Amino acid sequence: MILLSAIKLKRAIISAANNIEKNKKIVDEMNIFPVPDGDTGTNMFFTINSAIKEIDSLNTSSVAQASLFISSHMLRGSRGNSGTILSLIFKGIAKGLEDVENADSVLLSKGLELGVKGAYDAVINPTEGTMLTVVKIACEKGKELLLKEKEVELSRFWTCVCNGAQEALEKTPQLLPILKKVGVVDAGGKGLCLIFEGMLSVFKDDKIIDASIENSEKTLFPGKYKNVEQSIFDFSDDLTGSITFTYCTEFVVKKEDDEAEFSADFKLFLENIGDSVVVIEDKDIMKVHVHTDKPLLALQKALEIGQLLISKIENMREQNRLLREKSGKNNSADEKSIKSVEPVEEMGFVAVCNGVGIQNMFCDLGCSQTVTGGQSMNPSTNDIVKAVLATPAKVVFVLPNNKNIILSANQVIPLVSDRRVIVVETKTIPQGISVMLAYNPDATVDENLEVMADSIKNVKTGQVTFASRDAEFGGIKFKKDESIALFEGRLMFKAKDPVRAALKLISFMVNKKTNFSTLIYGNGINKDQVERVKKKIQSRANSQADISVINGGQPVYHFIFSVE
């Protein structure tokens, strides 16, 4: 029987990376929401490519060491929700292949099952009909084959897994009503199928798939995929759901008994007091993540296992507040000259944002580092890690400022050991700025978290962007490049140009109760257009309203504005 060796796994990952690379643009263009943020394929490629960039240094004959190397680099390089989920799948595979020189189908199946569990646990309110469903059913199909037969060749087992993934992908419209309505399937699931097929090419024929674009969409399952341009939308970035429990509680425990395993019982305890439970255990330590209203109970239970090495409790309930126009020096974490510094100050901030004006504004408000990123350009976990390490603070607040970056930002926490990292789950630029405005350097961390949450309750966010394709959504038909207006992330209006879209949105959002408004305009917007939008806000708001106008310089969004 042919076993999975270190060299075969290495070749399989290269093949998988090539397959997603040549198809990433196709996956990127498919998005449930017709705005230019369809970067699922790119996120998945960059995640797996973070391991490929270092794979030449992998010199081992142990498949256990090879899988650990690959999963570790994927986790650090994970981008967006789809990339982070992908890294957790491979983290589970590495766990299943621990301490073995070569692996058979049974061990690979065990690892895939662990990956499924890890991926589901990492997502708040997991949504079926997404890439989570695809990997779960793929895993189940492989297990069914192993139950029927005692010995199954690696290539045959993985073929069964790939077939299961494909079958699941085609059934995703039955699980999500909106998918069924428009007859589409999930983009993250499509990307996962491409990655699994890339691996199969090596397992089956020992052939690494060519990354050339002209060979794209020629899969090992001809005829099974629907027309991709019509059939694949992305739900992977909507997995975070709503907040049920208040406190995001994370900690690392150094176990007193390194021979014992506590994760199953501890996880059961946590599930009784919260959700989004992730418990990762090795011989020495246990890393824990839970959303709960009783964080102290979780910490007390952890002390029964051993000593707390790192802990953080974050209040996740925040909304928006007023932003005043600021300017300052840009200090981007993407600069190659960035260096790690000692944590000498008490608290500091890292913000993810795009546009020179917005970056300058965050820096002037007190951000030590900014990481370039946002819609259509999600930073990697490692990008955020570097920014955190370059922040001279014992406690570093990370502001993702985009719902698609929150999951990647949370992966930073267990990767940084010399300072405490708290991810404030900001979903928009105005949310991030309102957090900065609420910060009090003389208050404690917990006091700041409370004030940050309270300070943004009355603020709402509007955005104007453009349609990335012809589509119909929520009863609104629009053409590619037509301007569209969003309120709190929901599609509200269309218009022939961005100013008209902004005026419609302002009529909806602003009234005589509006006391504050901040208007951030992006690339391609001139002063006359800005003045028209500002006058509309003035005409709708009360006469004493404070209106700030900022040249953000951001791409993708013509206008971003908040009202209070």
PLY file of the C-alpha trace (Angstrom):
ply
format ascii 1.0
element vertex 564
property float x
property float y
property float z
element edge 563
property int vertex1
property int vertex2
end_header
0.00 0.00 0.00
1.29 3.46 -0.93
1.52 5.72 2.13
1.53 9.48 2.46
5.15 10.56 2.85
6.64 13.97 3.60
7.73 14.45 -0.01
4.31 13.41 -1.37
2.54 15.83 0.98
4.93 18.60 -0.05
4.22 17.98 -3.75
0.47 17.78 -3.06
0.44 21.19 -1.37
2.39 22.73 -4.25
-0.13 21.26 -6.69
-3.03 22.55 -4.58
-1.53 26.04 -4.49
-1.08 26.02 -8.26
-4.67 24.96 -8.81
-6.16 27.70 -6.65
-3.70 30.27 -8.04
-4.77 29.83 -11.65
-8.46 29.89 -10.69
-8.41 32.54 -7.97
-9.66 35.32 -10.24
-12.68 33.25 -11.22
-13.51 32.62 -7.57
-12.85 36.27 -6.69
-15.43 37.49 -9.18
-18.19 35.47 -7.53
-19.75 37.14 -4.56
-23.17 37.06 -2.98
-22.99 40.81 -2.53
-22.23 42.64 -5.81
-19.56 44.96 -4.38
-15.84 44.72 -5.21
-14.86 42.61 -2.21
-14.91 39.20 -3.84
-11.45 38.09 -2.79
-12.15 34.56 -1.53
-9.90 32.93 -4.12
-7.09 35.39 -3.46
-7.38 34.92 0.30
-7.23 31.13 -0.04
-4.28 31.34 -2.42
-2.26 33.66 -0.19
-3.00 31.44 2.78
-1.67 28.27 1.17
1.09 30.18 -0.61
2.46 31.31 2.76
3.55 27.69 3.22
4.77 27.34 -0.37
7.12 30.32 0.01
8.97 28.48 2.78
8.58 24.92 1.57
12.06 24.71 0.03
13.45 24.89 3.56
11.39 21.85 4.58
13.90 19.03 4.94
12.35 16.08 6.70
11.29 12.52 6.00
8.52 12.69 8.61
5.03 13.43 7.35
4.19 14.59 10.88
6.86 17.30 10.78
5.97 18.24 7.20
2.26 18.68 7.98
3.07 20.69 11.12
5.38 22.95 9.09
2.73 23.51 6.42
-0.14 24.17 8.84
1.94 26.54 10.98
2.87 28.71 7.99
-0.69 28.64 6.66
-2.05 29.82 10.00
0.38 32.74 10.16
-0.32 33.68 6.55
-4.09 33.18 6.67
-6.18 35.96 5.10
-9.88 36.59 5.48
-12.44 34.14 6.82
-12.01 31.70 3.96
-8.22 31.63 4.40
-8.44 31.25 8.16
-10.91 28.37 7.86
-8.61 26.74 5.31
-5.65 27.02 7.70
-7.69 25.43 10.50
-8.56 22.47 8.25
-4.86 21.83 7.66
-4.10 22.38 11.33
-6.45 19.48 12.06
-4.76 17.33 9.43
-1.41 18.02 11.11
-2.88 17.00 14.46
-4.08 13.70 12.99
-0.63 12.93 11.56
1.30 13.58 14.79
4.26 11.32 15.59
4.14 9.28 12.36
6.78 8.86 9.67
4.26 7.99 6.95
0.46 8.01 7.00
-2.30 5.84 5.60
-5.84 6.80 4.66
-7.12 6.17 8.19
-4.76 8.73 9.72
-5.46 11.26 7.00
-9.18 10.79 7.59
-8.66 11.35 11.31
-6.77 14.56 10.61
-9.43 15.83 8.20
-12.08 15.17 10.83
-10.11 17.20 13.37
-9.83 19.98 10.81
-13.60 20.02 10.34
-14.13 20.33 14.08
-11.58 23.10 14.40
-13.09 25.07 11.53
-16.62 24.81 12.89
-15.54 25.77 16.39
-13.70 28.86 15.15
-16.81 30.38 13.58
-19.56 32.12 15.53
-22.90 30.63 14.47
-21.57 28.37 11.66
-23.66 28.67 8.51
-24.48 25.57 6.49
-24.26 25.94 2.73
-20.72 27.35 2.94
-17.23 25.87 2.71
-17.81 24.46 6.19
-20.52 22.21 4.78
-18.28 21.23 1.86
-15.40 20.06 4.06
-17.74 18.34 6.53
-19.48 16.24 3.87
-16.17 15.51 2.13
-14.85 14.17 5.42
-17.97 12.09 6.02
-17.76 10.49 2.56
-14.17 9.49 3.18
-15.05 7.98 6.55
-17.91 6.00 5.01
-15.51 4.40 2.54
-13.09 3.44 5.32
-15.91 1.82 7.30
-16.84 -0.35 4.34
-13.31 -1.55 3.53
-10.37 -2.40 5.78
-7.62 -1.03 3.55
-8.10 1.81 1.09
-5.38 3.24 -1.09
-4.55 6.88 -0.50
-5.54 7.97 -4.01
-8.88 6.17 -3.82
-9.65 7.63 -0.40
-8.86 11.18 -1.51
-10.88 10.70 -4.71
-13.84 9.86 -2.47
-13.15 13.00 -0.41
-13.03 15.15 -3.55
-16.23 13.64 -4.89
-17.91 14.30 -1.54
-16.73 17.91 -1.61
-18.07 18.38 -5.12
-21.43 16.82 -4.25
-21.68 19.07 -1.21
-20.82 22.14 -3.28
-23.64 21.45 -5.70
-26.09 21.03 -2.80
-25.24 24.32 -1.06
-28.21 26.13 -2.69
-30.54 23.75 -0.87
-29.10 24.86 2.47
-29.12 28.64 1.99
-32.44 30.07 0.75
-30.86 32.96 -1.13
-28.55 30.56 -2.97
-31.51 28.45 -3.97
-33.41 31.51 -5.13
-30.75 32.53 -7.62
-29.42 29.03 -8.34
-25.84 29.49 -7.16
-23.22 27.67 -5.09
-20.59 28.81 -2.54
-17.25 30.36 -3.55
-15.31 29.20 -0.50
-16.50 25.66 -1.18
-15.40 26.00 -4.79
-11.94 27.09 -3.66
-11.71 24.14 -1.30
-12.64 21.74 -4.12
-9.84 23.21 -6.25
-7.31 22.75 -3.44
-8.39 19.16 -2.77
-8.25 18.38 -6.51
-4.74 19.77 -6.69
-3.70 17.37 -3.95
-5.45 14.47 -5.67
-3.42 15.00 -8.83
-0.30 14.08 -6.84
-1.93 11.32 -4.79
-3.37 9.70 -7.92
-0.89 10.37 -10.74
2.09 11.90 -8.91
1.58 14.98 -11.09
1.81 18.57 -9.87
-0.87 20.67 -11.56
0.46 23.46 -13.75
-0.32 26.95 -12.48
-0.64 28.50 -15.94
-3.86 30.46 -16.43
-4.64 28.96 -19.82
-5.18 25.58 -18.15
-7.59 26.93 -15.56
-10.90 25.21 -14.87
-9.66 21.92 -16.35
-10.36 19.82 -13.27
-10.22 16.13 -12.50
-14.02 16.13 -12.53
-14.94 17.35 -16.03
-18.51 18.43 -16.53
-19.39 18.56 -12.85
-18.95 22.25 -12.23
-21.69 24.60 -13.32
-20.92 27.78 -15.21
-18.84 29.50 -12.57
-19.64 33.09 -13.55
-23.34 32.38 -12.99
-23.20 29.92 -10.14
-20.74 30.81 -7.41
-21.28 33.45 -4.78
-19.33 33.91 -1.55
-20.94 33.45 1.85
-17.69 32.66 3.69
-17.29 36.21 4.96
-20.78 36.27 6.53
-20.03 33.45 8.98
-19.42 35.63 12.00
-23.09 36.11 12.72
-24.49 38.21 15.56
-23.09 38.53 19.08
-24.87 36.26 21.55
-22.43 36.46 24.45
-20.65 39.60 25.61
-17.08 38.59 26.39
-14.50 37.13 24.03
-12.30 35.22 26.49
-8.98 33.73 25.43
-6.15 32.26 27.43
-3.25 29.83 27.45
-2.86 27.30 30.27
0.41 25.56 31.14
-0.71 22.10 32.17
0.53 20.65 35.44
0.13 17.13 34.09
1.62 17.01 30.60
0.49 13.42 30.08
-3.21 14.13 30.62
-5.70 15.37 28.03
-8.30 17.87 29.19
-9.66 19.37 25.97
-12.83 17.25 25.61
-14.12 17.82 29.16
-13.05 21.45 29.20
-14.72 22.10 25.87
-17.96 20.58 27.17
-17.80 22.87 30.20
-17.26 25.93 28.00
-20.10 25.00 25.66
-22.44 25.12 28.67
-21.50 28.74 29.42
-20.87 30.12 25.92
-20.27 29.50 22.23
-17.57 29.77 19.55
-15.46 27.40 21.61
-11.97 26.50 20.39
-9.74 24.32 22.57
-6.33 23.38 21.16
-4.18 21.12 23.32
-0.67 19.73 23.09
1.58 18.06 25.65
2.49 21.23 27.54
-0.19 23.83 27.01
-3.84 24.34 26.13
-5.08 27.34 24.12
-8.69 28.33 24.67
-11.16 30.68 23.00
-14.78 31.15 24.10
-17.52 33.76 23.88
-19.33 33.87 27.20
-21.09 36.09 29.73
-19.13 34.36 32.51
-15.44 34.74 31.68
-14.30 34.34 35.28
-15.87 30.88 35.44
-13.80 29.85 32.40
-10.60 31.14 34.00
-11.38 29.49 37.33
-11.95 26.17 35.59
-8.66 26.60 33.72
-6.79 27.01 37.01
-7.78 23.45 37.89
-5.64 22.33 34.95
-2.57 24.49 35.50
-1.16 28.00 35.46
-2.49 30.78 33.25
0.28 32.05 30.97
-1.74 34.53 28.90
-5.32 35.69 29.27
-7.59 38.38 27.85
-11.25 39.28 28.24
-12.78 41.52 25.58
-16.20 43.16 25.55
-17.40 42.58 21.97
-20.47 44.79 21.98
-19.51 47.96 20.25
-21.04 50.31 17.67
-20.06 53.75 16.32
-19.44 57.35 17.48
-18.45 60.73 16.05
-15.17 61.20 14.18
-13.39 64.56 13.97
-11.13 65.38 11.08
-7.51 64.70 11.97
-4.26 64.42 10.10
-0.83 63.07 10.97
2.08 61.00 9.91
1.44 57.66 8.27
3.17 54.77 9.97
2.24 51.71 7.97
3.03 48.18 9.10
3.63 47.27 5.49
6.91 49.18 5.40
9.84 46.81 5.11
11.72 48.78 7.76
9.25 47.82 10.50
10.98 46.32 13.54
9.85 44.65 16.74
10.10 46.79 19.87
9.96 46.17 23.60
6.52 46.59 25.23
7.28 49.50 27.54
3.99 51.46 27.39
0.77 50.28 28.96
-1.57 50.30 25.93
-1.31 50.79 22.18
-3.31 50.38 18.96
-2.96 48.69 15.57
-5.54 49.58 12.91
-6.25 47.92 9.57
-7.23 50.52 6.99
-6.61 51.72 3.45
-6.08 55.18 2.02
-3.38 57.64 3.06
-5.86 60.06 4.62
-7.47 57.36 6.73
-4.10 55.93 7.78
-2.91 59.41 8.79
-6.08 59.95 10.76
-5.63 56.75 12.77
-2.00 57.61 13.48
-2.93 61.11 14.63
-5.55 59.63 16.95
-2.80 57.59 18.62
-2.40 54.41 16.56
1.19 53.10 16.75
0.88 51.10 13.54
-1.51 50.80 10.61
-1.76 47.74 8.38
-2.85 48.36 4.80
-6.01 46.39 4.12
-9.78 46.40 3.81
-12.29 45.49 1.11
-10.62 43.53 -1.69
-7.26 43.57 0.15
-7.26 41.52 3.35
-3.93 41.51 5.23
-2.46 38.25 6.46
-2.35 37.22 10.10
1.42 37.61 9.92
1.07 41.22 8.70
-0.93 42.00 11.82
1.51 40.08 14.04
4.38 42.25 12.75
2.41 45.40 13.48
1.59 44.20 17.00
5.25 43.40 17.71
6.21 46.87 16.43
3.81 48.49 18.90
5.65 49.39 22.16
2.79 48.41 24.45
2.04 45.68 26.97
-1.58 45.59 25.78
-2.24 46.06 22.06
-5.75 46.70 20.78
-6.18 45.51 17.17
-8.90 47.19 15.13
-9.78 45.07 12.03
-12.29 47.69 10.76
-13.76 45.11 8.39
-15.85 42.02 9.12
-13.75 39.94 6.71
-10.57 40.58 8.72
-11.84 39.78 12.22
-11.20 36.03 12.02
-7.62 36.54 10.81
-7.01 39.13 13.51
-8.15 36.73 16.21
-5.53 34.22 15.06
-2.85 36.74 16.13
-3.62 36.27 19.83
-1.97 32.84 20.37
0.96 33.81 18.13
2.13 36.71 20.32
3.52 35.78 23.72
5.32 38.87 25.04
2.30 41.19 25.16
-1.45 40.93 25.47
-3.44 41.27 22.25
-7.10 42.27 22.29
-9.05 42.28 19.04
-11.80 44.89 19.18
-14.14 43.53 16.54
-14.71 46.73 14.58
-16.41 46.10 11.24
-16.11 49.56 9.66
-13.68 52.47 9.58
-16.06 54.71 11.58
-16.29 52.03 14.27
-12.51 51.92 14.52
-12.19 55.68 14.77
-14.91 55.93 17.39
-13.00 53.39 19.48
-9.88 55.54 19.20
-11.82 58.65 20.24
-13.22 56.85 23.27
-9.81 55.67 24.48
-8.55 57.14 27.76
-4.83 56.51 28.46
-5.39 57.12 32.19
-8.05 54.41 32.48
-7.50 50.65 32.89
-7.87 48.17 30.05
-11.27 46.97 31.29
-12.47 50.53 31.81
-11.41 51.40 28.27
-13.19 48.40 26.83
-16.38 49.43 28.58
-16.11 53.05 27.45
-15.26 52.01 23.88
-18.40 49.89 23.74
-20.63 52.57 25.26
-19.25 55.33 23.07
-20.44 54.00 19.73
-24.02 52.93 20.42
-25.72 55.71 18.48
-23.52 55.84 15.39
-24.54 54.37 12.01
-22.39 53.84 8.90
-23.18 54.46 5.24
-21.02 53.60 2.23
-21.13 54.27 -1.50
-19.30 51.95 -3.87
-19.89 50.40 -7.31
-21.37 47.15 -8.58
-18.75 44.61 -9.61
-21.13 42.90 -12.07
-24.63 42.94 -13.53
-26.94 41.45 -10.92
-30.19 41.60 -9.00
-30.09 41.68 -5.21
-32.92 42.32 -2.78
-35.25 43.21 -5.61
-32.83 45.82 -6.99
-31.47 45.31 -10.50
-28.23 47.05 -11.44
-25.49 46.97 -14.03
-21.75 46.59 -13.62
-20.03 49.81 -12.43
-23.34 51.37 -11.43
-23.13 53.18 -8.07
-24.73 51.47 -5.07
-25.33 52.67 -1.52
-25.04 50.53 1.63
-26.41 51.16 5.12
-24.80 49.12 7.90
-23.57 46.74 5.20
-27.01 46.29 3.61
-27.69 47.23 -0.01
-30.19 50.10 -0.07
-30.06 52.11 -3.31
-28.58 52.29 -6.80
-27.79 55.39 -8.85
-26.06 56.48 -12.05
-23.17 58.10 -10.19
-21.69 58.07 -6.64
-23.01 61.51 -5.69
-26.61 60.58 -6.49
-26.18 57.36 -4.52
-24.80 59.33 -1.58
-27.67 61.82 -1.70
-30.23 59.01 -1.59
-28.47 57.39 1.33
-28.24 60.68 3.23
-31.97 61.22 2.79
-32.48 57.83 4.43
-29.92 58.20 7.25
-29.91 61.88 8.23
-32.72 63.76 9.98
-33.23 66.64 12.40
-32.10 64.40 15.28
-28.65 64.07 13.69
-26.12 65.97 15.80
-22.87 64.75 14.28
-21.79 63.46 10.88
-18.43 62.58 9.38
-17.94 62.36 5.62
-14.85 60.52 4.30
-14.37 60.74 0.54
-12.14 58.49 -1.54
-10.11 58.39 -4.72
-11.68 60.03 -7.78
-14.05 62.30 -5.87
-13.57 66.04 -6.50
-14.30 69.05 -4.29
-17.53 69.97 -6.09
-18.91 66.45 -5.50
-17.89 66.60 -1.84
-19.59 69.97 -1.44
-22.86 68.67 -2.91
-22.90 65.77 -0.47
-21.98 67.98 2.48
-24.78 70.44 1.67
-27.25 67.57 1.59
-26.18 66.50 5.07
-26.51 70.10 6.30
-30.00 70.42 4.85
-31.18 67.20 6.52
-29.48 67.51 9.91
-30.37 69.98 12.64
-28.93 73.48 12.36
-26.41 72.89 15.16
-25.03 69.62 13.72
-21.26 69.22 13.64
-20.19 67.99 10.17
-16.59 66.91 9.48
-15.18 66.26 6.01
-12.05 64.13 5.51
-10.05 63.25 2.40
-9.53 59.55 3.12
-7.97 58.64 -0.21
-9.46 55.15 0.07
-10.09 52.92 -2.96
-13.33 50.96 -3.60
-15.56 53.24 -1.52
-16.35 56.67 -3.02
-17.89 57.82 0.25
-17.91 56.53 3.82
-19.93 58.50 6.33
-21.26 58.08 9.83
-24.11 59.83 11.64
-25.04 60.21 15.29
0 1
1 2
2 3
3 4
4 5
5 6
6 7
7 8
8 9
9 10
10 11
11 12
12 13
13 14
14 15
15 16
16 17
17 18
18 19
19 20
20 21
21 22
22 23
23 24
24 25
25 26
26 27
27 28
28 29
29 30
30 31
31 32
32 33
33 34
34 35
35 36
36 37
37 38
38 39
39 40
40 41
41 42
42 43
43 44
44 45
45 46
46 47
47 48
48 49
49 50
50 51
51 52
52 53
53 54
54 55
55 56
56 57
57 58
58 59
59 60
60 61
61 62
62 63
63 64
64 65
65 66
66 67
67 68
68 69
69 70
70 71
71 72
72 73
73 74
74 75
75 76
76 77
77 78
78 79
79 80
80 81
81 82
82 83
83 84
84 85
85 86
86 87
87 88
88 89
89 90
90 91
91 92
92 93
93 94
94 95
95 96
96 97
97 98
98 99
99 100
100 101
101 102
102 103
103 104
104 105
105 106
106 107
107 108
108 109
109 110
110 111
111 112
112 113
113 114
114 115
115 116
116 117
117 118
118 119
119 120
120 121
121 122
122 123
123 124
124 125
125 126
126 127
127 128
128 129
129 130
130 131
131 132
132 133
133 134
134 135
135 136
136 137
137 138
138 139
139 140
140 141
141 142
142 143
143 144
144 145
145 146
146 147
147 148
148 149
149 150
150 151
151 152
152 153
153 154
154 155
155 156
156 157
157 158
158 159
159 160
160 161
161 162
162 163
163 164
164 165
165 166
166 167
167 168
168 169
169 170
170 171
171 172
172 173
173 174
174 175
175 176
176 177
177 178
178 179
179 180
180 181
181 182
182 183
183 184
184 185
185 186
186 187
187 188
188 189
189 190
190 191
191 192
192 193
193 194
194 195
195 196
196 197
197 198
198 199
199 200
200 201
201 202
202 203
203 204
204 205
205 206
206 207
207 208
208 209
209 210
210 211
211 212
212 213
213 214
214 215
215 216
216 217
217 218
218 219
219 220
220 221
221 222
222 223
223 224
224 225
225 226
226 227
227 228
228 229
229 230
230 231
231 232
232 233
233 234
234 235
235 236
236 237
237 238
238 239
239 240
240 241
241 242
242 243
243 244
244 245
245 246
246 247
247 248
248 249
249 250
250 251
251 252
252 253
253 254
254 255
255 256
256 257
257 258
258 259
259 260
260 261
261 262
262 263
263 264
264 265
265 266
266 267
267 268
268 269
269 270
270 271
271 272
272 273
273 274
274 275
275 276
276 277
277 278
278 279
279 280
280 281
281 282
282 283
283 284
284 285
285 286
286 287
287 288
288 289
289 290
290 291
291 292
292 293
293 294
294 295
295 296
296 297
297 298
298 299
299 300
300 301
301 302
302 303
303 304
304 305
305 306
306 307
307 308
308 309
309 310
310 311
311 312
312 313
313 314
314 315
315 316
316 317
317 318
318 319
319 320
320 321
321 322
322 323
323 324
324 325
325 326
326 327
327 328
328 329
329 330
330 331
331 332
332 333
333 334
334 335
335 336
336 337
337 338
338 339
339 340
340 341
341 342
342 343
343 344
344 345
345 346
346 347
347 348
348 349
349 350
350 351
351 352
352 353
353 354
354 355
355 356
356 357
357 358
358 359
359 360
360 361
361 362
362 363
363 364
364 365
365 366
366 367
367 368
368 369
369 370
370 371
371 372
372 373
373 374
374 375
375 376
376 377
377 378
378 379
379 380
380 381
381 382
382 383
383 384
384 385
385 386
386 387
387 388
388 389
389 390
390 391
391 392
392 393
393 394
394 395
395 396
396 397
397 398
398 399
399 400
400 401
401 402
402 403
403 404
404 405
405 406
406 407
407 408
408 409
409 410
410 411
411 412
412 413
413 414
414 415
415 416
416 417
417 418
418 419
419 420
420 421
421 422
422 423
423 424
424 425
425 426
426 427
427 428
428 429
429 430
430 431
431 432
432 433
433 434
434 435
435 436
436 437
437 438
438 439
439 440
440 441
441 442
442 443
443 444
444 445
445 446
446 447
447 448
448 449
449 450
450 451
451 452
452 453
453 454
454 455
455 456
456 457
457 458
458 459
459 460
460 461
461 462
462 463
463 464
464 465
465 466
466 467
467 468
468 469
469 470
470 471
471 472
472 473
473 474
474 475
475 476
476 477
477 478
478 479
479 480
480 481
481 482
482 483
483 484
484 485
485 486
486 487
487 488
488 489
489 490
490 491
491 492
492 493
493 494
494 495
495 496
496 497
497 498
498 499
499 500
500 501
501 502
502 503
503 504
504 505
505 506
506 507
507 508
508 509
509 510
510 511
511 512
512 513
513 514
514 515
515 516
516 517
517 518
518 519
519 520
520 521
521 522
522 523
523 524
524 525
525 526
526 527
527 528
528 529
529 530
530 531
531 532
532 533
533 534
534 535
535 536
536 537
537 538
538 539
539 540
540 541
541 542
542 543
543 544
544 545
545 546
546 547
547 548
548 549
549 550
550 551
551 552
552 553
553 554
554 555
555 556
556 557
557 558
558 559
559 560
560 561
561 562
562 563
